[in-house]
Amino acid sequence: MSIFVFAVTFDARDAKAAATFWAEALGRTVDEGADETAAFVASDPAVPGSRIGFRQVPEDKTVKNRVHFDLATGDFDVELARLTALGATKLNEVNAGIRYATLADPEGNEFDLIAR
């Protein structure tokens, strides 16, 4: 096959700030050359297509994401506290058979933290 996922890219007001949040959240680095207009979180070499990009756009986010990350952890409370300390906002939490929280990154993009 001659096609592959190069990256998942998000719109952002400040691409470098958004990439920095996600790099810290995922234990990765921001690729060199990042600025407020374009930035990438380095891919995980073990996971093809895991590069995350951010491109500056003039408008703010106004509606719910159509695509979002689901992050899984065995240490839910610690990771929830760490992500909020990095700048995420907890939007809600569910504990009904499975425990998860929906959060928003500093740009307002929603993502879920799932207890495993």
C-alpha positions, 0 to 999 in steps of 0.5 A: 500500500502506498498511503499512510497516516503521517499525522493527526493535525489540529487547528490552534490559536498558538500551535507551539503552545498546543504542541507543548501541552500535548508533548508534556501530556504524552511524554514526548517532545516538540519537533524543532522549528515549532512556532505559533503558526505550526508545530508538531509533537514528535511521533512515537517510533513504535507507533506509525502515524502517531505524529500530532500536528498543530496549525494556527488558524484565526478563529477560536474553537466553537463546537465539539470535536468530531475526533478526539484522543482517548488516553488510558491509564492505570493511575487515573487520579494521578494522571487527572491531576497531572493533566489539569496541572498542565492546563487541561480543564475537566469537563465531566467525569463518569463512573458507571462500570467504566471510569473516565473523564472528559477534559479540554486541552488549553485550546478547548479540544476535548479528550477522554482519560480512561481508567484501566 
